[in-house]
């Protein structure tokens, strides 16, 4: 007489699960993308974009998991680069306006000697 399985294997048998490994470059891309907003704005974003593209190529070739991680890292990296570039442009514009404005004294140092 056999007992109903109810979705579980019979007692004493082992269950094996096959999981695909997660691509390491995808994890690096995501972590670097997050760090690009918090710790190292330019370096983190560049690493996120580079590792994200590398991860997507490796995932397409090997079939590993982590495609969403790589895509998220790419997005964070590109957004971080755009924001960094915007801050640099705004800073240059601010310094230029500050320097050319007649109501604000020019930044100059007194002559010594």
VEXROMI-940701 format. One record per atom (N, C-alpha, C): atom name; residue number from 1; x, y, z. Coordinates in steps of 0.05 Angstrom, whole numbers, plus 32768, in hexadecimal, padded with zeros to 4 digits. Example, Ala and Ser with C-alpha at 12.3 -4.5 7.8 and 13.67 -1.06 7.14 Angstrom:
REM VEXROMI-940701
<rec atome="N" num="1" px="8108" py="7F8E" pz="809C"/>
<rec atome="CA" num="1" px="80F6" py="7FA6" pz="809C"/>
<rec atome="C" num="1" px="8108" py="7FBE" pz="809C"/>
<rec atome="N" num="2" px="8101" py="7FD3" pz="808E"/>
<rec atome="CA" num="2" px="8111" py="7FEB" pz="808F"/>
<rec atome="C" num="2" px="8102" py="8001" pz="809D"/>
***
This chain:
REM VEXROMI-940701
<rec atome="N" num="1" px="8011" py="7FE9" pz="8000"/>
<rec atome="CA" num="1" px="8000" py="8000" pz="8000"/>
<rec atome="C" num="1" px="8012" py="8019" pz="8000"/>
<rec atome="N" num="2" px="800C" py="802C" pz="7FEE"/>
<rec atome="CA" num="2" px="801C" py="8044" pz="7FED"/>
<rec atome="C" num="2" px="800D" py="805B" pz="7FF9"/>
<rec atome="N" num="3" px="801D" py="806C" pz="8005"/>
<rec atome="CA" num="3" px="8011" py="8084" pz="8012"/>
<rec atome="C" num="3" px="8010" py="809B" pz="7FFD"/>
<rec atome="N" num="4" px="7FFE" py="80AD" pz="7FFF"/>
<rec atome="CA" num="4" px="7FFE" py="80C4" pz="7FED"/>
<rec atome="C" num="4" px="8016" py="80D6" pz="7FF3"/>
<rec atome="N" num="5" px="8021" py="80E2" pz="7FDE"/>
<rec atome="CA" num="5" px="8039" py="80F1" pz="7FE1"/>
<rec atome="C" num="5" px="8034" py="810E" pz="7FEB"/>
<rec atome="N" num="6" px="801E" py="8119" pz="7FE6"/>
<rec atome="CA" num="6" px="8017" py="8134" pz="7FEE"/>
<rec atome="C" num="6" px="802D" py="8149" pz="7FE6"/>
<rec atome="N" num="7" px="803B" py="8143" pz="7FD1"/>
<rec atome="CA" num="7" px="804F" py="8156" pz="7FC7"/>
<rec atome="C" num="7" px="806A" py="8153" pz="7FD4"/>
<rec atome="N" num="8" px="806D" py="8141" pz="7FE7"/>
<rec atome="CA" num="8" px="8086" py="813C" pz="7FF5"/>
<rec atome="C" num="8" px="8092" py="8122" pz="7FEC"/>
<rec atome="N" num="9" px="80AD" py="8120" pz="7FEC"/>
<rec atome="CA" num="9" px="80B9" py="8106" pz="7FE4"/>
<rec atome="C" num="9" px="80B4" py="80F2" pz="7FFB"/>
<rec atome="N" num="10" px="80B6" py="80D8" pz="7FF4"/>
<rec atome="CA" num="10" px="80B2" py="80C4" pz="8009"/>
<rec atome="C" num="10" px="80C9" py="80C5" pz="801D"/>
<rec atome="N" num="11" px="80C3" py="80BD" pz="8036"/>
<rec atome="CA" num="11" px="80D8" py="80BF" pz="804B"/>
<rec atome="C" num="11" px="80F1" py="80AF" pz="8043"/>
<rec atome="N" num="12" px="8108" py="80B9" pz="804A"/>
<rec atome="CA" num="12" px="8120" py="80AC" pz="8044"/>
<rec atome="C" num="12" px="812D" py="80B2" pz="8029"/>
<rec atome="N" num="13" px="811E" py="80C0" pz="8018"/>
<rec atome="CA" num="13" px="812A" py="80C7" pz="7FFE"/>
<rec atome="C" num="13" px="8136" py="80E4" pz="8000"/>
<rec atome="N" num="14" px="8149" py="80E8" pz="7FEF"/>
<rec atome="CA" num="14" px="8156" py="8103" pz="7FEF"/>
<rec atome="C" num="14" px="814B" py="8113" pz="7FD8"/>
<rec atome="N" num="15" px="814A" py="812D" pz="7FDD"/>
<rec atome="CA" num="15" px="8141" py="8140" pz="7FC8"/>
<rec atome="C" num="15" px="8158" py="8150" pz="7FBF"/>
<rec atome="N" num="16" px="815C" py="8152" pz="7FA5"/>
<rec atome="CA" num="16" px="8171" py="8162" pz="7F9B"/>
<rec atome="C" num="16" px="8165" py="8179" pz="7F8B"/>
<rec atome="N" num="17" px="816F" py="8191" pz="7F90"/>
<rec atome="CA" num="17" px="8167" py="81A8" pz="7F81"/>
<rec atome="C" num="17" px="817D" py="81B1" pz="7F70"/>
<rec atome="N" num="18" px="8177" py="81B8" pz="7F57"/>
<rec atome="CA" num="18" px="818B" py="81C2" pz="7F46"/>
<rec atome="C" num="18" px="8187" py="81E0" pz="7F42"/>
<rec atome="N" num="19" px="819A" py="81EF" pz="7F4C"/>
<rec atome="CA" num="19" px="8199" py="820C" pz="7F4A"/>
<rec atome="C" num="19" px="81B1" py="8216" pz="7F39"/>
<rec atome="N" num="20" px="81AB" py="8229" pz="7F29"/>
<rec atome="CA" num="20" px="81C1" py="8235" pz="7F1A"/>
<rec atome="C" num="20" px="81D1" py="8248" pz="7F2B"/>
<rec atome="N" num="21" px="81EB" py="8248" pz="7F29"/>
<rec atome="CA" num="21" px="81FA" py="825B" pz="7F39"/>
<rec atome="C" num="21" px="81F6" py="8277" pz="7F30"/>
<rec atome="N" num="22" px="81F7" py="828A" pz="7F43"/>
<rec atome="CA" num="22" px="81F4" py="82A6" pz="7F3C"/>
<rec atome="C" num="22" px="820F" py="82B1" pz="7F32"/>
<rec atome="N" num="23" px="820E" py="82C0" pz="7F1D"/>
<rec atome="CA" num="23" px="8226" py="82CC" pz="7F12"/>
<rec atome="C" num="23" px="8232" py="82E0" pz="7F25"/>
<rec atome="N" num="24" px="824C" py="82DD" pz="7F2B"/>
<rec atome="CA" num="24" px="825A" py="82EF" pz="7F3E"/>
<rec atome="C" num="24" px="825B" py="830B" pz="7F33"/>
<rec atome="N" num="25" px="8260" py="830F" pz="7F1A"/>
<rec atome="CA" num="25" px="8262" py="8329" pz="7F0E"/>
<rec atome="C" num="25" px="8247" py="8338" pz="7F11"/>
<rec atome="N" num="26" px="8231" py="832A" pz="7F10"/>
<rec atome="CA" num="26" px="8217" py="8337" pz="7F14"/>
<rec atome="C" num="26" px="8214" py="8341" pz="7F30"/>
<rec atome="N" num="27" px="821D" py="8332" pz="7F44"/>
<rec atome="CA" num="27" px="821D" py="833B" pz="7F60"/>
<rec atome="C" num="27" px="822F" py="8353" pz="7F63"/>
<rec atome="N" num="28" px="8247" py="8352" pz="7F58"/>
<rec atome="CA" num="28" px="8259" py="8369" pz="7F59"/>
<rec atome="C" num="28" px="824D" py="8382" pz="7F4D"/>
<rec atome="N" num="29" px="823F" py="837E" pz="7F36"/>
<rec atome="CA" num="29" px="8233" py="8395" pz="7F29"/>
<rec atome="C" num="29" px="821E" py="83A2" pz="7F3B"/>
<rec atome="N" num="30" px="820D" py="8392" pz="7F47"/>
<rec atome="CA" num="30" px="81F8" py="839D" pz="7F58"/>
<rec atome="C" num="30" px="8204" py="83AB" pz="7F71"/>
<rec atome="N" num="31" px="8218" py="839F" pz="7F7E"/>
<rec atome="CA" num="31" px="8224" py="83AA" pz="7F96"/>
<rec atome="C" num="31" px="8233" py="83C4" pz="7F8E"/>
<rec atome="N" num="32" px="8241" py="83C4" pz="7F78"/>
<rec atome="CA" num="32" px="824F" py="83DC" pz="7F6F"/>
<rec atome="C" num="32" px="823C" py="83F2" pz="7F67"/>
<rec atome="N" num="33" px="8225" py="83EB" pz="7F5B"/>
<rec atome="CA" num="33" px="8211" py="83FF" pz="7F55"/>
<rec atome="C" num="33" px="8205" py="840C" pz="7F6D"/>
<rec atome="N" num="34" px="8201" py="83FD" pz="7F82"/>
<rec atome="CA" num="34" px="81F7" py="8408" pz="7F9B"/>
<rec atome="C" num="34" px="820D" py="841A" pz="7FA8"/>
<rec atome="N" num="35" px="8226" py="8411" pz="7FA7"/>
<rec atome="CA" num="35" px="823C" py="8420" pz="7FB2"/>
<rec atome="C" num="35" px="8240" py="843A" pz="7FA2"/>
<rec atome="N" num="36" px="8239" py="8439" pz="7F89"/>
<rec atome="CA" num="36" px="823C" py="8451" pz="7F78"/>
<rec atome="C" num="36" px="822A" py="8468" pz="7F81"/>
<rec atome="N" num="37" px="8215" py="8462" pz="7F90"/>
<rec atome="CA" num="37" px="8204" py="8477" pz="7F9B"/>
<rec atome="C" num="37" px="820D" py="8480" pz="7FB7"/>
<rec atome="N" num="38" px="821B" py="846E" pz="7FC5"/>
<rec atome="CA" num="38" px="8220" py="8474" pz="7FE1"/>
<rec atome="C" num="38" px="823E" py="8479" pz="7FE7"/>
<rec atome="N" num="39" px="824F" py="8469" pz="7FDD"/>
<rec atome="CA" num="39" px="826B" py="8469" pz="7FE6"/>
<rec atome="C" num="39" px="827E" py="8475" pz="7FD1"/>
<rec atome="N" num="40" px="827F" py="846A" pz="7FBA"/>
<rec atome="CA" num="40" px="8291" py="8473" pz="7FA5"/>
<rec atome="C" num="40" px="8281" py="8479" pz="7F8C"/>
<rec atome="N" num="41" px="8279" py="8492" pz="7F89"/>
<rec atome="CA" num="41" px="8267" py="8499" pz="7F73"/>
<rec atome="C" num="41" px="8271" py="8491" pz="7F57"/>
<rec atome="N" num="42" px="8289" py="8499" pz="7F50"/>
<rec atome="CA" num="42" px="8292" py="8494" pz="7F34"/>
<rec atome="C" num="42" px="829C" py="8478" pz="7F31"/>
<rec atome="N" num="43" px="82AD" py="846F" pz="7F43"/>
<rec atome="CA" num="43" px="82BA" py="8455" pz="7F41"/>
<rec atome="C" num="43" px="82A4" py="843F" pz="7F43"/>
<rec atome="N" num="44" px="8292" py="8441" pz="7F56"/>
<rec atome="CA" num="44" px="827D" py="842D" pz="7F59"/>
<rec atome="C" num="44" px="826C" py="842A" pz="7F40"/>
<rec atome="N" num="45" px="8265" py="8441" pz="7F34"/>
<rec atome="CA" num="45" px="8254" py="8440" pz="7F1C"/>
<rec atome="C" num="45" px="8263" py="8434" pz="7F04"/>
<rec atome="N" num="46" px="827C" py="843B" pz="7F01"/>
<rec atome="CA" num="46" px="828C" py="842F" pz="7EEB"/>
<rec atome="C" num="46" px="828F" py="8411" pz="7EEF"/>
<rec atome="N" num="47" px="8294" py="8408" pz="7F07"/>
<rec atome="CA" num="47" px="8296" py="83EB" pz="7F0D"/>
<rec atome="C" num="47" px="827C" py="83DD" pz="7F08"/>
<rec atome="N" num="48" px="8266" py="83EA" pz="7F10"/>
<rec atome="CA" num="48" px="824B" py="83DE" pz="7F0C"/>
<rec atome="C" num="48" px="8245" py="83DA" pz="7EEE"/>
<rec atome="N" num="49" px="824B" py="83EE" pz="7EDE"/>
<rec atome="CA" num="49" px="8245" py="83EC" pz="7EC1"/>
<rec atome="C" num="49" px="8257" py="83D6" pz="7EB5"/>
<rec atome="N" num="50" px="8271" py="83D7" pz="7EBC"/>
<rec atome="CA" num="50" px="8283" py="83C3" pz="7EB0"/>
<rec atome="C" num="50" px="827C" py="83A7" pz="7EB9"/>
<rec atome="N" num="51" px="8278" py="83A3" pz="7ED2"/>
<rec atome="CA" num="51" px="8271" py="8388" pz="7EDC"/>
<rec atome="C" num="51" px="8256" py="837F" pz="7ED2"/>
<rec atome="N" num="52" px="8243" py="8392" pz="7ECF"/>
<rec atome="CA" num="52" px="8228" py="838B" pz="7EC5"/>
<rec atome="C" num="52" px="8229" py="8380" pz="7EA8"/>
<rec atome="N" num="53" px="8238" py="838E" pz="7E97"/>
<rec atome="CA" num="53" px="823A" py="8384" pz="7E7C"/>
<rec atome="C" num="53" px="8249" py="8369" pz="7E7A"/>
<rec atome="N" num="54" px="825E" py="8367" pz="7E8B"/>
<rec atome="CA" num="54" px="826C" py="834D" pz="7E8B"/>
<rec atome="C" num="54" px="825A" py="8337" pz="7E95"/>
<rec atome="N" num="55" px="824A" py="833D" pz="7EAA"/>
<rec atome="CA" num="55" px="8238" py="8328" pz="7EB5"/>
<rec atome="C" num="55" px="8223" py="8320" pz="7EA0"/>
<rec atome="N" num="56" px="8218" py="8333" pz="7E92"/>
<rec atome="CA" num="56" px="8204" py="832C" pz="7E7E"/>
<rec atome="C" num="56" px="820F" py="831A" pz="7E68"/>
<rec atome="N" num="57" px="8228" py="8320" pz="7E60"/>
<rec atome="CA" num="57" px="8235" py="830F" pz="7E4B"/>
<rec atome="C" num="57" px="823A" py="82F3" pz="7E56"/>
<rec atome="N" num="58" px="8244" py="82F2" pz="7E6F"/>
<rec atome="CA" num="58" px="8249" py="82D7" pz="7E7B"/>
<rec atome="C" num="58" px="8230" py="82C8" pz="7E7F"/>
<rec atome="N" num="59" px="821B" py="82D5" pz="7E87"/>
<rec atome="CA" num="59" px="8201" py="82C7" pz="7E8C"/>
<rec atome="C" num="59" px="81F6" py="82BC" pz="7E72"/>
<rec atome="N" num="60" px="81F8" py="82CC" pz="7E5D"/>
<rec atome="CA" num="60" px="81EE" py="82C3" pz="7E43"/>
<rec atome="C" num="60" px="81FE" py="82AB" pz="7E39"/>
<rec atome="N" num="61" px="8218" py="82AA" pz="7E40"/>
<rec atome="CA" num="61" px="8229" py="8294" pz="7E37"/>
<rec atome="C" num="61" px="8227" py="827B" pz="7E48"/>
<rec atome="N" num="62" px="8225" py="827E" pz="7E63"/>
<rec atome="CA" num="62" px="8226" py="8267" pz="7E75"/>
<rec atome="C" num="62" px="820A" py="825F" pz="7E7F"/>
<rec atome="N" num="63" px="81F6" py="8270" pz="7E7E"/>
<rec atome="CA" num="63" px="81DC" py="8269" pz="7E88"/>
<rec atome="C" num="63" px="81D9" py="826C" pz="7EA6"/>
<rec atome="N" num="64" px="81EC" py="827A" pz="7EB3"/>
<rec atome="CA" num="64" px="81EA" py="827F" pz="7ED0"/>
<rec atome="C" num="64" px="81D2" py="8291" pz="7ED6"/>
<rec atome="N" num="65" px="81CB" py="8293" pz="7EEF"/>
<rec atome="CA" num="65" px="81B6" py="82A5" pz="7EF7"/>
<rec atome="C" num="65" px="81C3" py="82C0" pz="7EFF"/>
<rec atome="N" num="66" px="81B2" py="82D4" pz="7F02"/>
<rec atome="CA" num="66" px="81BC" py="82EF" pz="7F0A"/>
<rec atome="C" num="66" px="81B8" py="8304" pz="7EF5"/>
<rec atome="N" num="67" px="81A8" py="82FE" pz="7EE1"/>
<rec atome="CA" num="67" px="81A4" py="8312" pz="7ECB"/>
<rec atome="C" num="67" px="8196" py="832B" pz="7ED6"/>
<rec atome="N" num="68" px="8183" py="8328" pz="7EE9"/>
<rec atome="CA" num="68" px="8176" py="833F" pz="7EF5"/>
<rec atome="C" num="68" px="8189" py="834F" pz="7F06"/>
<rec atome="N" num="69" px="819B" py="8342" pz="7F14"/>
<rec atome="CA" num="69" px="81AF" py="8350" pz="7F24"/>
<rec atome="C" num="69" px="81C1" py="8360" pz="7F12"/>
<rec atome="N" num="70" px="81CA" py="8355" pz="7EFC"/>
<rec atome="CA" num="70" px="81DB" py="8363" pz="7EE9"/>
<rec atome="C" num="70" px="81CC" py="837B" pz="7EDD"/>
<rec atome="N" num="71" px="81B3" py="8378" pz="7ED6"/>
<rec atome="CA" num="71" px="81A4" py="838E" pz="7ECB"/>
<rec atome="C" num="71" px="81A0" py="83A4" pz="7EDF"/>
<rec atome="N" num="72" px="819A" py="839D" pz="7EF8"/>
<rec atome="CA" num="72" px="8197" py="83B1" pz="7F0D"/>
<rec atome="C" num="72" px="81B2" py="83C0" pz="7F12"/>
<rec atome="N" num="73" px="81C8" py="83B1" pz="7F12"/>
<rec atome="CA" num="73" px="81E2" py="83BE" pz="7F14"/>
<rec atome="C" num="73" px="81E8" py="83D1" pz="7EFE"/>
<rec atome="N" num="74" px="81E1" py="83C9" pz="7EE5"/>
<rec atome="CA" num="74" px="81E4" py="83DA" pz="7ECE"/>
<rec atome="C" num="74" px="81D4" py="83F4" pz="7ED1"/>
<rec atome="N" num="75" px="81BB" py="83F1" pz="7ED8"/>
<rec atome="CA" num="75" px="81AA" py="8409" pz="7EDC"/>
<rec atome="C" num="75" px="81B6" py="841B" pz="7EF1"/>
<rec atome="N" num="76" px="81BD" py="8410" pz="7F08"/>
<rec atome="CA" num="76" px="81C8" py="8421" pz="7F1D"/>
<rec atome="C" num="76" px="81E2" py="842E" pz="7F14"/>
<rec atome="N" num="77" px="81F3" py="841F" pz="7F06"/>
<rec atome="CA" num="77" px="820C" py="842B" pz="7EFC"/>
<rec atome="C" num="77" px="8208" py="8441" pz="7EE9"/>
<rec atome="N" num="78" px="81F6" py="843E" pz="7ED5"/>
<rec atome="CA" num="78" px="81F1" py="8453" pz="7EC2"/>
<rec atome="C" num="78" px="81E4" py="846B" pz="7ECF"/>
<rec atome="N" num="79" px="81D1" py="8467" pz="7EE1"/>
<rec atome="CA" num="79" px="81C4" py="847D" pz="7EEF"/>
<rec atome="C" num="79" px="81D9" py="848C" pz="7F00"/>
<rec atome="N" num="80" px="81EA" py="847D" pz="7F0D"/>
<rec atome="CA" num="80" px="8200" py="8489" pz="7F1D"/>
<rec atome="C" num="80" px="8213" py="849A" pz="7F0C"/>
<rec atome="N" num="81" px="8219" py="8490" pz="7EF4"/>
<rec atome="CA" num="81" px="822B" py="84A0" pz="7EE3"/>
<rec atome="C" num="81" px="821D" py="84B9" pz="7ED9"/>
<rec atome="N" num="82" px="8204" py="84B7" pz="7ED2"/>
<rec atome="CA" num="82" px="81F5" py="84CF" pz="7EC9"/>
<rec atome="C" num="82" px="81F3" py="84E4" pz="7EE0"/>
<rec atome="N" num="83" px="81ED" py="84DB" pz="7EF8"/>
<rec atome="CA" num="83" px="81EB" py="84ED" pz="7F0E"/>
<rec atome="C" num="83" px="8206" py="84FA" pz="7F15"/>
<rec atome="N" num="84" px="821C" py="84EA" pz="7F14"/>
<rec atome="CA" num="84" px="8236" py="84F5" pz="7F19"/>
<rec atome="C" num="84" px="823D" py="850A" pz="7F04"/>
<rec atome="N" num="85" px="8238" py="8504" pz="7EEB"/>
<rec atome="CA" num="85" px="823D" py="8518" pz="7ED5"/>
<rec atome="C" num="85" px="822C" py="8531" pz="7ED9"/>
<rec atome="N" num="86" px="8213" py="852E" pz="7EE2"/>
<rec atome="CA" num="86" px="8202" py="8545" pz="7EE6"/>
<rec atome="C" num="86" px="820D" py="8556" pz="7EFD"/>
<rec atome="N" num="87" px="8216" py="854A" pz="7F12"/>
<rec atome="CA" num="87" px="8222" py="8559" pz="7F29"/>
<rec atome="C" num="87" px="823B" py="8568" pz="7F20"/>
<rec atome="N" num="88" px="824C" py="855B" pz="7F10"/>
<rec atome="CA" num="88" px="8264" py="8569" pz="7F06"/>
<rec atome="C" num="88" px="825C" py="8581" pz="7EF4"/>
<rec atome="N" num="89" px="8249" py="857D" pz="7EE2"/>
<rec atome="CA" num="89" px="8241" py="8593" pz="7ED1"/>
<rec atome="C" num="89" px="8235" py="85AA" pz="7EE1"/>
<rec atome="N" num="90" px="8224" py="85A4" pz="7EF5"/>
<rec atome="CA" num="90" px="8218" py="85B8" pz="7F05"/>
<rec atome="C" num="90" px="822D" py="85C7" pz="7F16"/>
<rec atome="N" num="91" px="8241" py="85B8" pz="7F1F"/>
<rec atome="CA" num="91" px="8257" py="85C5" pz="7F2F"/>
<rec atome="C" num="91" px="8267" py="85D8" pz="7F1D"/>
<rec atome="N" num="92" px="826D" py="85CF" pz="7F05"/>
<rec atome="CA" num="92" px="827C" py="85E1" pz="7EF3"/>
<rec atome="C" num="92" px="826B" py="85F9" pz="7EEC"/>
<rec atome="N" num="93" px="8251" py="85F6" pz="7EE7"/>
<rec atome="CA" num="93" px="8240" py="860D" pz="7EE1"/>
<rec atome="C" num="93" px="823F" py="8620" pz="7EF9"/>
<rec atome="N" num="94" px="823D" py="8615" pz="7F11"/>
<rec atome="CA" num="94" px="823C" py="8625" pz="7F29"/>
<rec atome="C" num="94" px="8255" py="8636" pz="7F2C"/>
<rec atome="N" num="95" px="826C" py="8629" pz="7F29"/>
<rec atome="CA" num="95" px="8286" py="8637" pz="7F2B"/>
<rec atome="C" num="95" px="8288" py="864C" pz="7F16"/>
<rec atome="N" num="96" px="8280" py="8646" pz="7EFE"/>
<rec atome="CA" num="96" px="8281" py="8659" pz="7EE8"/>
<rec atome="C" num="96" px="826F" py="8672" pz="7EED"/>
<rec atome="N" num="97" px="8257" py="866D" pz="7EF6"/>
<rec atome="CA" num="97" px="8245" py="8683" pz="7EFC"/>
<rec atome="C" num="97" px="8250" py="8693" pz="7F14"/>
<rec atome="N" num="98" px="825A" py="8686" pz="7F27"/>
<rec atome="CA" num="98" px="8266" py="8694" pz="7F3E"/>
<rec atome="C" num="98" px="827E" py="86A5" pz="7F36"/>
<rec atome="N" num="99" px="828D" py="869B" pz="7F24"/>
<rec atome="CA" num="99" px="82A5" py="86A9" pz="7F1B"/>
<rec atome="C" num="99" px="829F" py="86C1" pz="7F0A"/>
<rec atome="N" num="100" px="828A" py="86BF" pz="7EF9"/>
<rec atome="CA" num="100" px="8284" py="86D4" pz="7EE6"/>
<rec atome="C" num="100" px="8270" py="86E8" pz="7EF1"/>
<rec atome="N" num="101" px="8264" py="86E3" pz="7F08"/>
<rec atome="CA" num="101" px="8250" py="86F5" pz="7F14"/>
<rec atome="C" num="101" px="825E" py="870E" pz="7F1F"/>
<rec atome="N" num="102" px="8253" py="8726" pz="7F19"/>
<rec atome="CA" num="102" px="825F" py="873E" pz="7F22"/>
<rec atome="C" num="102" px="8258" py="8745" pz="7F3F"/>
<rec atome="N" num="103" px="8243" py="8739" pz="7F4A"/>
<rec atome="CA" num="103" px="823A" py="8740" pz="7F65"/>
<rec atome="C" num="103" px="824A" py="8730" pz="7F7A"/>
<rec atome="N" num="104" px="8257" py="871B" pz="7F72"/>
<rec atome="CA" num="104" px="8266" py="870A" pz="7F84"/>
<rec atome="C" num="104" px="8284" py="8710" pz="7F7F"/>
<rec atome="N" num="105" px="8293" py="8716" pz="7F94"/>
<rec atome="CA" num="105" px="82B0" py="871C" pz="7F8F"/>
<rec atome="C" num="105" px="82BE" py="8703" pz="7F85"/>
<rec atome="N" num="106" px="82D1" py="8708" pz="7F74"/>
<rec atome="CA" num="106" px="82E0" py="86F2" pz="7F68"/>
<rec atome="C" num="106" px="82F1" py="86E4" pz="7F7E"/>
<rec atome="N" num="107" px="82F5" py="86CB" pz="7F7B"/>
<rec atome="CA" num="107" px="8306" py="86BC" pz="7F8D"/>
<rec atome="C" num="107" px="8323" py="86C2" pz="7F87"/>
<rec atome="N" num="108" px="8330" py="86D1" pz="7F98"/>
<rec atome="CA" num="108" px="834C" py="86D7" pz="7F93"/>
<rec atome="C" num="108" px="835A" py="86D7" pz="7FAE"/>
<rec atome="N" num="109" px="8373" py="86D2" pz="7FAD"/>
<rec atome="CA" num="109" px="8384" py="86D1" pz="7FC5"/>
<rec atome="C" num="109" px="8395" py="86EA" pz="7FC6"/>
<rec atome="N" num="110" px="8399" py="86F5" pz="7FDD"/>
<rec atome="CA" num="110" px="83AA" py="870C" pz="7FDF"/>
<rec atome="C" num="110" px="83C7" py="8706" pz="7FD8"/>
<rec atome="N" num="111" px="83D4" py="871A" pz="7FCC"/>
<rec atome="CA" num="111" px="83F0" py="8716" pz="7FC4"/>
<rec atome="C" num="111" px="8402" py="8718" pz="7FDD"/>
<rec atome="N" num="112" px="8414" py="8705" pz="7FDE"/>
<rec atome="CA" num="112" px="8426" py="8705" pz="7FF4"/>
<rec atome="C" num="112" px="8441" py="8712" pz="7FEC"/>
<rec atome="N" num="113" px="844B" py="8724" pz="7FFC"/>
<rec atome="CA" num="113" px="8465" py="872F" pz="7FF6"/>
<rec atome="C" num="113" px="8466" py="874A" pz="7FEE"/>
***
